[in-house]
Amino acid sequence: MNSDMNGISSVWTHATDIMVDHAEGCWFYGKSGDKYLDFTSGIGVTNTGHCHPKVVEAIKKQSEKLIFGQFNIVYHEPIVDLVNELKSVMPDGLDTFFFASSGAEAVEAAVKLAKHATGRPNVIVFNGSFHGRSHLTMAMTTSKTVYREGYQPLPGGIFVSPYPYSFYYGWDDDTTKAFAIKELKRTLSGQSQPDETAAIIIEPVLGEGGYVVPPAGFLQAVREICDEYGIMMIADEVQSGFCRTGKFFAVQHEDIKPDIMTMAKGLGSGMPISGIAYKKQLQKKWRTGTHGGTYSGNTMGCAAAAATVRVMKEEKLDENAAARGGQLMNRLKQLQAEYPVIGDVRGRGCMVATEFIKDGQPDSATSKAVIAAAREENMLMLGCGTYGNIIRWIPPLVISEDEMNDGLTRFENALKKVLG
Ligand SMILES: Cc1ncc(COP(=O)(O)O)c(C=O)c1O
């Protein structure tokens, strides 16, 4: 650690030691004068690119008028504007909104609402999920033990069922789907009975746990099980939302209507804002005063988020994510044919994984070495997955065709460096 960093907690991990000065679009500009191609998007946050001029303008304008109108005390226009913008892009039926600051807080809010709406105590999560780092959301997170290490015991009432991860199991999609549905039903018989289950929460594309797209029909099966037993279906779209997968929300690929949806990350283009969207009929069960927070519905976050959604609509970032994602997958599949250590290439839109496997085992050494070699090519990438053997492709969604090719060339150079 640089001596200038004394006084900063070492609890954060760091993917790089870059001291950044400013950023624009898909590029970071370092203090050193170097320029870096950002394929991390701040872990899925800067979907509109770094410092999109329209988001910057909205933040500037709002900060000159009102930085903070605490929402338990006054109403303000940015929240009204944001709700109107969100209503135009939400899956049908999700028409009521609560806002917080982080993804974990959104998940906490969703669970609290589900508990009030059903009067039930438990939550079912899927293995490999990441839902946050607060105590409750840590208990809901099973993507890696590092998030729980030394913090146990964690809150109870959380039960885990397998995520349908075909490549991991080595099965075709139909077999994996049938297995995961059977196991979910078993969870409701063996761990948390339906009349004690408030919610089943699922990432419609598994994020931190490995960028896994569930087999077609699995989300619908979860929806049907929830309907059968009066359980709330919560879609955690914190990472997959806001055009990332080629639609505004990943549930829209299969026209799934969750009861509650969480959102954060891409919502504010970097301003800390998160939220939940839910069906209006649940509102009468969520008693006034039983939830909130100082920064809940914060003015600057709402202004940035309303501008973000407008940019996404105007620039059709969903369509760009789908087109650039197709370009990315095509080239990655060619590279997979050249480098058998790339065991799987999968994804949706610009939420794509390359999973590294050697002798049938997760190969985190190669995955980490390729990320490090890409860093030498001035390209920033992140890993994911329980075994750290997956590189996740998560560029800003304003990325051009040329920038995507540029990133793929740098990745190929990194592969050559590591694998020869
Ligand atoms: C699906 C999902 N849910 C929740 C969270 C937690 O969000 P935050 O880190 O903003 O608390 C994340 C963060 O990566 C996430 O990917």
Ligand as a Chemical Component Dictionary entry (heavy atoms), coordinates in Angstrom:
data_LIG
# 
_chem_comp.id                   LIG 
_chem_comp.type                 NON-POLYMER 
_chem_comp.pdbx_formal_charge   0 
_chem_comp.three_letter_code    LIG 
# 
loop_
_chem_comp_atom.comp_id 
_chem_comp_atom.atom_id 
_chem_comp_atom.alt_atom_id 
_chem_comp_atom.type_symbol 
_chem_comp_atom.charge 
_chem_comp_atom.model_Cartn_x 
_chem_comp_atom.model_Cartn_y 
_chem_comp_atom.model_Cartn_z 
_chem_comp_atom.pdbx_ordinal 
LIG C1 C1 C 0 -27.649 -9.258 -7.095 1  
LIG C2 C2 C 0 -27.094 -8.359 -6.031 2  
LIG N1 N1 N 0 -27.855 -8.055 -4.966 3  
LIG C3 C3 C 0 -27.422 -7.254 -3.983 4  
LIG C4 C4 C 0 -26.152 -6.704 -4.033 5  
LIG C5 C5 C 0 -25.688 -5.805 -2.937 6  
LIG O1 O1 O 0 -25.527 -4.496 -3.406 7  
LIG P1 P1 P 0 -24.652 -3.434 -2.585 8  
LIG O2 O2 O 0 -23.232 -3.856 -2.706 9  
LIG O3 O3 O 0 -24.947 -2.135 -3.272 10 
LIG O4 O4 O 0 -25.149 -3.466 -1.171 11 
LIG C6 C6 C 0 -25.322 -6.983 -5.132 12 
LIG C7 C7 C 0 -23.960 -6.437 -5.212 13 
LIG O5 O5 O 0 -23.112 -6.853 -5.972 14 
LIG C8 C8 C 0 -25.799 -7.841 -6.140 15 
LIG O6 O6 O 0 -25.048 -8.144 -7.216 16 
# 
loop_
_chem_comp_bond.comp_id 
_chem_comp_bond.atom_id_1 
_chem_comp_bond.atom_id_2 
_chem_comp_bond.value_order 
_chem_comp_bond.pdbx_ordinal 
LIG C1 C2 SING 1  
LIG C2 N1 SING 2  
LIG C2 C8 DOUB 3  
LIG N1 C3 DOUB 4  
LIG C3 C4 SING 5  
LIG C4 C5 SING 6  
LIG C4 C6 DOUB 7  
LIG C5 O1 SING 8  
LIG O1 P1 SING 9  
LIG P1 O2 DOUB 10 
LIG P1 O3 SING 11 
LIG P1 O4 SING 12 
LIG C6 C7 SING 13 
LIG C6 C8 SING 14 
LIG C7 O5 DOUB 15 
LIG C8 O6 SING 16 
# 
